[in-house]
Amino acid sequence: MEDEMKQRMTAWKVAGLGLAMATGMAASAAGETNLTAGRIVAEVLRANPELRIYEQALEAARAELKTAGRASVPVLQGEGGRIRSKNLDGSLAGEGAVWTASVQQTFEWPGRLSLRKAIANADVRLAEIGMARFRNALAGRARQLALGMAGEEEKARVAREVSDRFRALREVLVQRDPAGVTPLLEVRILEATELSLRRRAADRELAAGGQRIELNLLRGVAADAPVSVGWSVPGMMEAPGTQALMAAAATNNLGLQSRLAELGQQGLRTRLAKNERWPAIAVAPMYTEENGSTTDRFIKLGVSVPLPLWRGNASNVAAAAAREKQATAALEATRREVELHVLVAAQRYASRRDEMGRWRDDSARAFREAAELADRHYRLGAVPATTYVELQKQYLEAVETLLDTRRDALAAAVELEEATGIRLVREDEAGEAGGGR
């Protein structure tokens, strides 16, 4: 199921890229829509077209449940014709109508109908779990795309800011017409750094554009629809201990619940296969009337039983038992996989959150102010070119590090939420550098 979800989401992304290339992604700033991550998630869960597939699958399972436990309906049969009676000497004794009416009812072996209804109930449960898993995966993906897009846009903005600062300073230095090798080399350093940063900004804008396409497709809107999201990450709470996470995963993990439901259903199928060794019996009361030389009426009871009574379905029982063992093995494999994901995600989340807790609330602003201060003092000749260039680069690197750490923490939080059902992200609360600590 998880692989299928990933494949579906990848297909949406590829389709969106193709559509965007065909229609173009030009959108005016006036048409942009400012949304919060929580609102985007709500839109995706409300309008995502693929979610309708799971909803209809659930409706189909519920419809099949209504007929799964019903006994077979009675079958009404009728026959009619003419009868001619003769005496022993060949003379006609009489003629008239003859007809027969019967009602046939098939009776299943005791317990068979209840087993079929239980299997249909399991189908409904599996459909509910499948839809819930897809909704969780969809919400997590939408949240990561929204905040990831905002982060890439912020990286592109800072890269453009720094590159514009290099360009402006380079133009000033060129107008001064400096003499000597050192000023000329400084101009070339500024020019090369500017080119590198512009390429970096363009790459970030392309990454943000790709995420916007996928996000719009998840929202069920045009691939090139404008949308913007605030780049601050929602507050992230401290995760419980390992034992608490494992206990929550054992209870709330939808993958495990799906495997448990499949195992229970397969056990019912095994019991049904054993039950079906005994045949169903059809009983048919009949009434016959003949009006020939005399009027004869018959009331009869017919019983139909397939032979042999002991059906040779040992292979069906063996196949059902093998599938039950297979479901047991799949459950154990899924349990180990969930434990692995929980442990790895918990470690990554704790590490990233610890990093965020070491930041100052004004880290990004402090780096920006330092970069602006270096720009002013370099123009006055108080700061050498190497220090100036390095500080501008470090400003950009620091902002990217902050955003990347927040993105990794959010991805780990989403994975933990999906695995354990424990909410770690507070929607639409600006989680500053401390991440809500």
Buried (B, 14 or more C-beta within 10 A) or exposed (E): BBEEBEEBBEEBBEBBBEBBEEEEBEBEEEEEEEBBBBBBBBBBBEEBEBBEBBEEBBEEBBEEBEEBBEEEEEEEEEEEEEBEBEEEEEEEEBBBEBBBBBEBBBEBBEEBBBBBBBBBBBBBBBBBBBBBBBBBBBBBBBBBBBBBBBBBBBBBBBBBBBBBBBBBBBEEBBEEEEEEEEBEEBBEBBBEBBEBBBEBBEBBBEBBBBBBBBBBBBBBBBBBBBBBBBBBBBBBBEBBEEEEBBEBBBEBBBBBBBBBBBBBBBBBBBBBBBBBBBBBBBBBEBEBBBBBBEEEEEEEEEEEEEEEEEEEBEEBBEBBBEBBEEBBEBBEEBBEBBBEBBBEBBEBBBBBBEBBEEBEEEBBEEBBEBBBEBBEEBBEEEBEBEEBBEBBBBBBEBBBBBBEBBBBBBBBBBBBBBBBBBEBBBBBBEBBBBBBB
